[in-house]
Amino acid sequence: MRSSLLILRRKVDNEKVTAQVLLAQIPELSNKEDFSKFVSQLETWKKENL
């Protein structure tokens, strides 16, 4: 079993911001349908939290 950790953070000047944490199981790249769904969910999370 392989694990991955992806950390996304926006840079903020002198502000204390608590962003929501996204925990996800990243599908295999070979599974195009599931990976596409994952990327879509990631984009939605980025728009709402970063």
PDBQT receptor file of N, H, CA, C and O in Angstrom, charges set to zero:
ATOM      1  N   MET A   1       0.840  -1.175   0.000  1.00  0.00    +0.000 N 
ATOM      2  CA  MET A   1       0.000   0.000   0.000  1.00  0.00    +0.000 C 
ATOM      3  C   MET A   1       0.885   1.238   0.000  1.00  0.00    +0.000 C 
ATOM      4  O   MET A   1       1.806   1.347   0.810  1.00  0.00    +0.000 OA
ATOM      5  N   ARG A   2       0.609   2.161  -0.899  1.00  0.00    +0.000 N 
ATOM      6  H   ARG A   2      -0.139   2.072  -1.556  1.00  0.00    +0.000 HD
ATOM      7  CA  ARG A   2       1.373   3.396  -0.981  1.00  0.00    +0.000 C 
ATOM      8  C   ARG A   2       0.582   4.537  -0.371  1.00  0.00    +0.000 C 
ATOM      9  O   ARG A   2      -0.649   4.546  -0.403  1.00  0.00    +0.000 OA
ATOM     10  N   SER A   3       1.297   5.491   0.180  1.00  0.00    +0.000 N 
ATOM     11  H   SER A   3       2.296   5.484   0.206  1.00  0.00    +0.000 HD
ATOM     12  CA  SER A   3       0.649   6.663   0.776  1.00  0.00    +0.000 C 
ATOM     13  C   SER A   3       1.221   7.924   0.165  1.00  0.00    +0.000 C 
ATOM     14  O   SER A   3       2.374   7.956  -0.265  1.00  0.00    +0.000 OA
ATOM     15  N   SER A   4       0.409   8.954   0.130  1.00  0.00    +0.000 N 
ATOM     16  H   SER A   4      -0.528   8.928   0.479  1.00  0.00    +0.000 HD
ATOM     17  CA  SER A   4       0.836  10.250  -0.378  1.00  0.00    +0.000 C 
ATOM     18  C   SER A   4       0.332  11.332   0.555  1.00  0.00    +0.000 C 
ATOM     19  O   SER A   4      -0.698  11.180   1.212  1.00  0.00    +0.000 OA
ATOM     20  N   LEU A   5       1.067  12.418   0.602  1.00  0.00    +0.000 N 
ATOM     21  H   LEU A   5       1.903  12.542   0.068  1.00  0.00    +0.000 HD
ATOM     22  CA  LEU A   5       0.667  13.577   1.385  1.00  0.00    +0.000 C 
ATOM     23  C   LEU A   5       0.814  14.798   0.500  1.00  0.00    +0.000 C 
ATOM     24  O   LEU A   5       1.896  15.064  -0.024  1.00  0.00    +0.000 OA
ATOM     25  N   LEU A   6      -0.268  15.540   0.331  1.00  0.00    +0.000 N 
ATOM     26  H   LEU A   6      -1.146  15.324   0.757  1.00  0.00    +0.000 HD
ATOM     27  CA  LEU A   6      -0.274  16.739  -0.481  1.00  0.00    +0.000 C 
ATOM     28  C   LEU A   6      -0.689  17.897   0.416  1.00  0.00    +0.000 C 
ATOM     29  O   LEU A   6      -1.768  17.870   1.008  1.00  0.00    +0.000 OA
ATOM     30  N   ILE A   7       0.162  18.913   0.520  1.00  0.00    +0.000 N 
ATOM     31  H   ILE A   7       1.039  18.935   0.040  1.00  0.00    +0.000 HD
ATOM     32  CA  ILE A   7      -0.134  20.063   1.365  1.00  0.00    +0.000 C 
ATOM     33  C   ILE A   7      -0.265  21.290   0.481  1.00  0.00    +0.000 C 
ATOM     34  O   ILE A   7       0.662  21.636  -0.252  1.00  0.00    +0.000 OA
ATOM     35  N   LEU A   8      -1.414  21.947   0.550  1.00  0.00    +0.000 N 
ATOM     36  H   LEU A   8      -2.167  21.666   1.145  1.00  0.00    +0.000 HD
ATOM     37  CA  LEU A   8      -1.654  23.185  -0.186  1.00  0.00    +0.000 C 
ATOM     38  C   LEU A   8      -1.898  24.289   0.822  1.00  0.00    +0.000 C 
ATOM     39  O   LEU A   8      -2.674  24.127   1.764  1.00  0.00    +0.000 OA
ATOM     40  N   ARG A   9      -1.235  25.406   0.618  1.00  0.00    +0.000 N 
ATOM     41  H   ARG A   9      -0.604  25.538  -0.147  1.00  0.00    +0.000 HD
ATOM     42  CA  ARG A   9      -1.377  26.510   1.558  1.00  0.00    +0.000 C 
ATOM     43  C   ARG A   9      -1.202  27.816   0.819  1.00  0.00    +0.000 C 
ATOM     44  O   ARG A   9      -0.273  27.965   0.025  1.00  0.00    +0.000 OA
ATOM     45  N   ARG A  10      -2.081  28.759   1.073  1.00  0.00    +0.000 N 
ATOM     46  H   ARG A  10      -2.835  28.638   1.718  1.00  0.00    +0.000 HD
ATOM     47  CA  ARG A  10      -1.905  30.056   0.446  1.00  0.00    +0.000 C 
ATOM     48  C   ARG A  10      -1.081  30.940   1.364  1.00  0.00    +0.000 C 
ATOM     49  O   ARG A  10      -1.124  30.789   2.585  1.00  0.00    +0.000 OA
ATOM     50  N   LYS A  11      -0.346  31.843   0.790  1.00  0.00    +0.000 N 
ATOM     51  H   LYS A  11      -0.311  31.966  -0.202  1.00  0.00    +0.000 HD
ATOM     52  CA  LYS A  11       0.478  32.764   1.550  1.00  0.00    +0.000 C 
ATOM     53  C   LYS A  11      -0.370  33.980   1.920  1.00  0.00    +0.000 C 
ATOM     54  O   LYS A  11      -1.001  34.590   1.056  1.00  0.00    +0.000 OA
ATOM     55  N   VAL A  12      -0.382  34.324   3.194  1.00  0.00    +0.000 N 
ATOM     56  H   VAL A  12       0.130  33.828   3.896  1.00  0.00    +0.000 HD
ATOM     57  CA  VAL A  12      -1.185  35.434   3.686  1.00  0.00    +0.000 C 
ATOM     58  C   VAL A  12      -0.278  36.380   4.474  1.00  0.00    +0.000 C 
ATOM     59  O   VAL A  12       0.516  35.937   5.304  1.00  0.00    +0.000 OA
ATOM     60  N   ASP A  13      -0.396  37.665   4.215  1.00  0.00    +0.000 N 
ATOM     61  H   ASP A  13      -1.041  38.025   3.541  1.00  0.00    +0.000 HD
ATOM     62  CA  ASP A  13       0.415  38.648   4.918  1.00  0.00    +0.000 C 
ATOM     63  C   ASP A  13      -0.174  38.975   6.285  1.00  0.00    +0.000 C 
ATOM     64  O   ASP A  13      -1.254  39.557   6.381  1.00  0.00    +0.000 OA
ATOM     65  N   ASN A  14       0.534  38.600   7.327  1.00  0.00    +0.000 N 
ATOM     66  H   ASN A  14       1.412  38.127   7.249  1.00  0.00    +0.000 HD
ATOM     67  CA  ASN A  14       0.205  38.954   8.713  1.00  0.00    +0.000 C 
ATOM     68  C   ASN A  14      -1.222  38.610   9.133  1.00  0.00    +0.000 C 
ATOM     69  O   ASN A  14      -1.796  39.298   9.978  1.00  0.00    +0.000 OA
ATOM     70  N   GLU A  15      -1.786  37.587   8.574  1.00  0.00    +0.000 N 
ATOM     71  H   GLU A  15      -1.320  37.028   7.888  1.00  0.00    +0.000 HD
ATOM     72  CA  GLU A  15      -3.113  37.134   8.980  1.00  0.00    +0.000 C 
ATOM     73  C   GLU A  15      -3.011  35.712   9.492  1.00  0.00    +0.000 C 
ATOM     74  O   GLU A  15      -2.243  34.900   8.978  1.00  0.00    +0.000 OA
ATOM     75  N   LYS A  16      -3.783  35.435  10.492  1.00  0.00    +0.000 N 
ATOM     76  H   LYS A  16      -4.408  36.095  10.909  1.00  0.00    +0.000 HD
ATOM     77  CA  LYS A  16      -3.840  34.066  10.987  1.00  0.00    +0.000 C 
ATOM     78  C   LYS A  16      -5.096  33.419  10.410  1.00  0.00    +0.000 C 
ATOM     79  O   LYS A  16      -6.216  33.773  10.778  1.00  0.00    +0.000 OA
ATOM     80  N   VAL A  17      -4.898  32.489   9.520  1.00  0.00    +0.000 N 
ATOM     81  H   VAL A  17      -3.988  32.202   9.221  1.00  0.00    +0.000 HD
ATOM     82  CA  VAL A  17      -6.005  31.837   8.835  1.00  0.00    +0.000 C 
ATOM     83  C   VAL A  17      -5.952  30.349   9.133  1.00  0.00    +0.000 C 
ATOM     84  O   VAL A  17      -4.914  29.702   8.993  1.00  0.00    +0.000 OA
ATOM     85  N   THR A  18      -7.084  29.830   9.543  1.00  0.00    +0.000 N 
ATOM     86  H   THR A  18      -7.928  30.355   9.656  1.00  0.00    +0.000 HD
ATOM     87  CA  THR A  18      -7.188  28.394   9.770  1.00  0.00    +0.000 C 
ATOM     88  C   THR A  18      -7.959  27.798   8.604  1.00  0.00    +0.000 C 
ATOM     89  O   THR A  18      -9.168  27.993   8.477  1.00  0.00    +0.000 OA
ATOM     90  N   ALA A  19      -7.259  27.083   7.771  1.00  0.00    +0.000 N 
ATOM     91  H   ALA A  19      -6.277  26.924   7.874  1.00  0.00    +0.000 HD
ATOM     92  CA  ALA A  19      -7.900  26.461   6.607  1.00  0.00    +0.000 C 
ATOM     93  C   ALA A  19      -8.420  25.081   6.968  1.00  0.00    +0.000 C 
ATOM     94  O   ALA A  19      -7.884  24.404   7.845  1.00  0.00    +0.000 OA
ATOM     95  N   GLN A  20      -9.469  24.682   6.277  1.00  0.00    +0.000 N 
ATOM     96  H   GLN A  20      -9.905  25.232   5.565  1.00  0.00    +0.000 HD
ATOM     97  CA  GLN A  20      -9.997  23.342   6.442  1.00  0.00    +0.000 C 
ATOM     98  C   GLN A  20      -8.986  22.352   5.870  1.00  0.00    +0.000 C 
ATOM     99  O   GLN A  20      -8.322  22.634   4.872  1.00  0.00    +0.000 OA
ATOM    100  N   VAL A  21      -8.882  21.221   6.497  1.00  0.00    +0.000 N 
ATOM    101  H   VAL A  21      -9.421  20.993   7.308  1.00  0.00    +0.000 HD
ATOM    102  CA  VAL A  21      -7.961  20.183   6.051  1.00  0.00    +0.000 C 
ATOM    103  C   VAL A  21      -8.705  19.216   5.144  1.00  0.00    +0.000 C 
ATOM    104  O   VAL A  21      -9.833  18.815   5.431  1.00  0.00    +0.000 OA
ATOM    105  N   LEU A  22      -8.061  18.852   4.050  1.00  0.00    +0.000 N 
ATOM    106  H   LEU A  22      -7.145  19.178   3.816  1.00  0.00    +0.000 HD
ATOM    107  CA  LEU A  22      -8.637  17.877   3.133  1.00  0.00    +0.000 C 
ATOM    108  C   LEU A  22      -7.898  16.565   3.295  1.00  0.00    +0.000 C 
ATOM    109  O   LEU A  22      -6.688  16.493   3.080  1.00  0.00    +0.000 OA
ATOM    110  N   LEU A  23      -8.624  15.536   3.674  1.00  0.00    +0.000 N 
ATOM    111  H   LEU A  23      -9.606  15.595   3.850  1.00  0.00    +0.000 HD
ATOM    112  CA  LEU A  23      -8.059  14.190   3.744  1.00  0.00    +0.000 C 
ATOM    113  C   LEU A  23      -8.682  13.399   2.607  1.00  0.00    +0.000 C 
ATOM    114  O   LEU A  23      -9.902  13.375   2.442  1.00  0.00    +0.000 OA
ATOM    115  N   ALA A  24      -7.831  12.756   1.831  1.00  0.00    +0.000 N 
ATOM    116  H   ALA A  24      -6.840  12.775   1.965  1.00  0.00    +0.000 HD
ATOM    117  CA  ALA A  24      -8.354  12.052   0.669  1.00  0.00    +0.000 C 
ATOM    118  C   ALA A  24      -7.539  10.807   0.380  1.00  0.00    +0.000 C 
ATOM    119  O   ALA A  24      -6.346  10.734   0.673  1.00  0.00    +0.000 OA
ATOM    120  N   GLN A  25      -8.206   9.847  -0.193  1.00  0.00    +0.000 N 
ATOM    121  H   GLN A  25      -9.176   9.907  -0.431  1.00  0.00    +0.000 HD
ATOM    122  CA  GLN A  25      -7.507   8.693  -0.739  1.00  0.00    +0.000 C 
ATOM    123  C   GLN A  25      -7.331   8.982  -2.222  1.00  0.00    +0.000 C 
ATOM    124  O   GLN A  25      -8.304   9.094  -2.968  1.00  0.00    +0.000 OA
ATOM    125  N   ILE A  26      -6.074   9.102  -2.634  1.00  0.00    +0.000 N 
ATOM    126  H   ILE A  26      -5.284   9.012  -2.028  1.00  0.00    +0.000 HD
ATOM    127  CA  ILE A  26      -5.785   9.435  -4.020  1.00  0.00    +0.000 C 
ATOM    128  C   ILE A  26      -5.785   8.146  -4.836  1.00  0.00    +0.000 C 
ATOM    129  O   ILE A  26      -5.014   7.229  -4.553  1.00  0.00    +0.000 OA
ATOM    130  N   PRO A  27      -6.649   8.079  -5.848  1.00  0.00    +0.000 N 
ATOM    131  CA  PRO A  27      -6.717   6.856  -6.650  1.00  0.00    +0.000 C 
ATOM    132  C   PRO A  27      -5.494   6.711  -7.560  1.00  0.00    +0.000 C 
ATOM    133  O   PRO A  27      -4.754   7.667  -7.793  1.00  0.00    +0.000 OA
ATOM    134  N   GLU A  28      -5.310   5.522  -8.051  1.00  0.00    +0.000 N 
ATOM    135  H   GLU A  28      -5.911   4.746  -7.861  1.00  0.00    +0.000 HD
ATOM    136  CA  GLU A  28      -4.226   5.248  -8.994  1.00  0.00    +0.000 C 
ATOM    137  C   GLU A  28      -4.418   6.088 -10.254  1.00  0.00    +0.000 C 
ATOM    138  O   GLU A  28      -5.547   6.304 -10.692  1.00  0.00    +0.000 OA
ATOM    139  N   LEU A  29      -3.326   6.556 -10.830  1.00  0.00    +0.000 N 
ATOM    140  H   LEU A  29      -2.408   6.380 -10.474  1.00  0.00    +0.000 HD
ATOM    141  CA  LEU A  29      -3.398   7.318 -12.072  1.00  0.00    +0.000 C 
ATOM    142  C   LEU A  29      -3.978   6.488 -13.214  1.00  0.00    +0.000 C 
ATOM    143  O   LEU A  29      -4.579   7.035 -14.139  1.00  0.00    +0.000 OA
ATOM    144  N   SER A  30      -3.802   5.189 -13.152  1.00  0.00    +0.000 N 
ATOM    145  H   SER A  30      -3.314   4.745 -12.401  1.00  0.00    +0.000 HD
ATOM    146  CA  SER A  30      -4.309   4.309 -14.206  1.00  0.00    +0.000 C 
ATOM    147  C   SER A  30      -5.835   4.207 -14.201  1.00  0.00    +0.000 C 
ATOM    148  O   SER A  30      -6.435   3.821 -15.204  1.00  0.00    +0.000 OA
ATOM    149  N   ASN A  31      -6.460   4.551 -13.075  1.00  0.00    +0.000 N 
ATOM    150  H   ASN A  31      -5.973   4.864 -12.261  1.00  0.00    +0.000 HD
ATOM    151  CA  ASN A  31      -7.917   4.541 -12.992  1.00  0.00    +0.000 C 
ATOM    152  C   ASN A  31      -8.403   5.946 -13.342  1.00  0.00    +0.000 C 
ATOM    153  O   ASN A  31      -8.633   6.772 -12.459  1.00  0.00    +0.000 OA
ATOM    154  N   LYS A  32      -8.555   6.203 -14.626  1.00  0.00    +0.000 N 
ATOM    155  H   LYS A  32      -8.368   5.532 -15.343  1.00  0.00    +0.000 HD
ATOM    156  CA  LYS A  32      -8.835   7.561 -15.120  1.00  0.00    +0.000 C 
ATOM    157  C   LYS A  32     -10.137   8.146 -14.577  1.00  0.00    +0.000 C 
ATOM    158  O   LYS A  32     -10.194   9.332 -14.251  1.00  0.00    +0.000 OA
ATOM    159  N   GLU A  33     -11.171   7.332 -14.478  1.00  0.00    +0.000 N 
ATOM    160  H   GLU A  33     -11.124   6.369 -14.743  1.00  0.00    +0.000 HD
ATOM    161  CA  GLU A  33     -12.469   7.831 -14.002  1.00  0.00    +0.000 C 
ATOM    162  C   GLU A  33     -12.386   8.286 -12.541  1.00  0.00    +0.000 C 
ATOM    163  O   GLU A  33     -12.811   9.394 -12.213  1.00  0.00    +0.000 OA
ATOM    164  N   ASP A  34     -11.844   7.443 -11.673  1.00  0.00    +0.000 N 
ATOM    165  H   ASP A  34     -11.499   6.543 -11.940  1.00  0.00    +0.000 HD
ATOM    166  CA  ASP A  34     -11.731   7.801 -10.262  1.00  0.00    +0.000 C 
ATOM    167  C   ASP A  34     -10.754   8.955 -10.050  1.00  0.00    +0.000 C 
ATOM    168  O   ASP A  34     -10.986   9.817  -9.202  1.00  0.00    +0.000 OA
ATOM    169  N   PHE A  35      -9.664   8.974 -10.814  1.00  0.00    +0.000 N 
ATOM    170  H   PHE A  35      -9.475   8.274 -11.503  1.00  0.00    +0.000 HD
ATOM    171  CA  PHE A  35      -8.695  10.051 -10.662  1.00  0.00    +0.000 C 
ATOM    172  C   PHE A  35      -9.300  11.378 -11.120  1.00  0.00    +0.000 C 
ATOM    173  O   PHE A  35      -9.040  12.420 -10.517  1.00  0.00    +0.000 OA
ATOM    174  N   SER A  36     -10.094  11.345 -12.165  1.00  0.00    +0.000 N 
ATOM    175  H   SER A  36     -10.305  10.499 -12.655  1.00  0.00    +0.000 HD
ATOM    176  CA  SER A  36     -10.770  12.552 -12.637  1.00  0.00    +0.000 C 
ATOM    177  C   SER A  36     -11.735  13.091 -11.580  1.00  0.00    +0.000 C 
ATOM    178  O   SER A  36     -11.803  14.299 -11.356  1.00  0.00    +0.000 OA
ATOM    179  N   LYS A  37     -12.476  12.199 -10.934  1.00  0.00    +0.000 N 
ATOM    180  H   LYS A  37     -12.421  11.217 -11.116  1.00  0.00    +0.000 HD
ATOM    181  CA  LYS A  37     -13.375  12.610  -9.847  1.00  0.00    +0.000 C 
ATOM    182  C   LYS A  37     -12.585  13.233  -8.700  1.00  0.00    +0.000 C 
ATOM    183  O   LYS A  37     -13.000  14.241  -8.128  1.00  0.00    +0.000 OA
ATOM    184  N   PHE A  38     -11.448  12.631  -8.369  1.00  0.00    +0.000 N 
ATOM    185  H   PHE A  38     -11.111  11.812  -8.834  1.00  0.00    +0.000 HD
ATOM    186  CA  PHE A  38     -10.603  13.159  -7.304  1.00  0.00    +0.000 C 
ATOM    187  C   PHE A  38     -10.131  14.573  -7.626  1.00  0.00    +0.000 C 
ATOM    188  O   PHE A  38     -10.191  15.458  -6.773  1.00  0.00    +0.000 OA
ATOM    189  N   VAL A  39      -9.666  14.785  -8.841  1.00  0.00    +0.000 N 
ATOM    190  H   VAL A  39      -9.617  14.066  -9.534  1.00  0.00    +0.000 HD
ATOM    191  CA  VAL A  39      -9.173  16.110  -9.246  1.00  0.00    +0.000 C 
ATOM    192  C   VAL A  39     -10.299  17.132  -9.183  1.00  0.00    +0.000 C 
ATOM    193  O   VAL A  39     -10.080  18.268  -8.763  1.00  0.00    +0.000 OA
ATOM    194  N   SER A  40     -11.486  16.745  -9.590  1.00  0.00    +0.000 N 
ATOM    195  H   SER A  40     -11.664  15.822  -9.931  1.00  0.00    +0.000 HD
ATOM    196  CA  SER A  40     -12.642  17.639  -9.524  1.00  0.00    +0.000 C 
ATOM    197  C   SER A  40     -12.959  18.013  -8.077  1.00  0.00    +0.000 C 
ATOM    198  O   SER A  40     -13.220  19.180  -7.783  1.00  0.00    +0.000 OA
ATOM    199  N   GLN A  41     -12.939  17.045  -7.185  1.00  0.00    +0.000 N 
ATOM    200  H   GLN A  41     -12.727  16.097  -7.424  1.00  0.00    +0.000 HD
ATOM    201  CA  GLN A  41     -13.192  17.317  -5.767  1.00  0.00    +0.000 C 
ATOM    202  C   GLN A  41     -12.093  18.203  -5.182  1.00  0.00    +0.000 C 
ATOM    203  O   GLN A  41     -12.373  19.071  -4.355  1.00  0.00    +0.000 OA
ATOM    204  N   LEU A  42     -10.861  17.993  -5.600  1.00  0.00    +0.000 N 
ATOM    205  H   LEU A  42     -10.634  17.288  -6.272  1.00  0.00    +0.000 HD
ATOM    206  CA  LEU A  42      -9.740  18.804  -5.137  1.00  0.00    +0.000 C 
ATOM    207  C   LEU A  42      -9.897  20.252  -5.588  1.00  0.00    +0.000 C 
ATOM    208  O   LEU A  42      -9.658  21.174  -4.808  1.00  0.00    +0.000 OA
ATOM    209  N   GLU A  43     -10.293  20.454  -6.824  1.00  0.00    +0.000 N 
ATOM    210  H   GLU A  43     -10.488  19.705  -7.457  1.00  0.00    +0.000 HD
ATOM    211  CA  GLU A  43     -10.502  21.809  -7.342  1.00  0.00    +0.000 C 
ATOM    212  C   GLU A  43     -11.617  22.521  -6.569  1.00  0.00    +0.000 C 
ATOM    213  O   GLU A  43     -11.491  23.700  -6.239  1.00  0.00    +0.000 OA
ATOM    214  N   THR A  44     -12.693  21.811  -6.285  1.00  0.00    +0.000 N 
ATOM    215  H   THR A  44     -12.795  20.853  -6.552  1.00  0.00    +0.000 HD
ATOM    216  CA  THR A  44     -13.793  22.398  -5.507  1.00  0.00    +0.000 C 
ATOM    217  C   THR A  44     -13.303  22.792  -4.117  1.00  0.00    +0.000 C 
ATOM    218  O   THR A  44     -13.615  23.882  -3.639  1.00  0.00    +0.000 OA
ATOM    219  N   TRP A  45     -12.539  21.918  -3.467  1.00  0.00    +0.000 N 
ATOM    220  H   TRP A  45     -12.285  21.033  -3.856  1.00  0.00    +0.000 HD
ATOM    221  CA  TRP A  45     -12.010  22.211  -2.133  1.00  0.00    +0.000 C 
ATOM    222  C   TRP A  45     -11.079  23.434  -2.176  1.00  0.00    +0.000 C 
ATOM    223  O   TRP A  45     -11.135  24.287  -1.290  1.00  0.00    +0.000 OA
ATOM    224  N   LYS A  46     -10.227  23.516  -3.201  1.00  0.00    +0.000 N 
ATOM    225  H   LYS A  46     -10.181  22.823  -3.920  1.00  0.00    +0.000 HD
ATOM    226  CA  LYS A  46      -9.309  24.651  -3.326  1.00  0.00    +0.000 C 
ATOM    227  C   LYS A  46     -10.080  25.953  -3.443  1.00  0.00    +0.000 C 
ATOM    228  O   LYS A  46      -9.715  26.942  -2.807  1.00  0.00    +0.000 OA
ATOM    229  N   LYS A  47     -11.140  25.974  -4.246  1.00  0.00    +0.000 N 
ATOM    230  H   LYS A  47     -11.436  25.170  -4.762  1.00  0.00    +0.000 HD
ATOM    231  CA  LYS A  47     -11.933  27.195  -4.437  1.00  0.00    +0.000 C 
ATOM    232  C   LYS A  47     -12.598  27.633  -3.137  1.00  0.00    +0.000 C 
ATOM    233  O   LYS A  47     -12.732  28.829  -2.876  1.00  0.00    +0.000 OA
ATOM    234  N   GLU A  48     -13.012  26.675  -2.329  1.00  0.00    +0.000 N 
ATOM    235  H   GLU A  48     -12.904  25.703  -2.540  1.00  0.00    +0.000 HD
ATOM    236  CA  GLU A  48     -13.717  26.991  -1.089  1.00  0.00    +0.000 C 
ATOM    237  C   GLU A  48     -12.794  27.306   0.081  1.00  0.00    +0.000 C 
ATOM    238  O   GLU A  48     -13.206  27.988   1.020  1.00  0.00    +0.000 OA
ATOM    239  N   ASN A  49     -11.545  26.820   0.044  1.00  0.00    +0.000 N 
ATOM    240  H   ASN A  49     -11.211  26.266  -0.719  1.00  0.00    +0.000 HD
ATOM    241  CA  ASN A  49     -10.696  26.910   1.223  1.00  0.00    +0.000 C 
ATOM    242  C   ASN A  49      -9.366  27.621   1.039  1.00  0.00    +0.000 C 
ATOM    243  O   ASN A  49      -8.689  27.912   2.025  1.00  0.00    +0.000 OA
ATOM    244  N   LEU A  50      -8.980  27.904  -0.176  1.00  0.00    +0.000 N 
ATOM    245  H   LEU A  50      -9.530  27.667  -0.977  1.00  0.00    +0.000 HD
ATOM    246  CA  LEU A  50      -7.696  28.588  -0.374  1.00  0.00    +0.000 C 
ATOM    247  C   LEU A  50      -7.898  29.948  -0.961  1.00  0.00    +0.000 C 
ATOM    248  O   LEU A  50      -6.929  30.669  -1.197  1.00  0.00    +0.000 OA
TER     249      LEU A  50
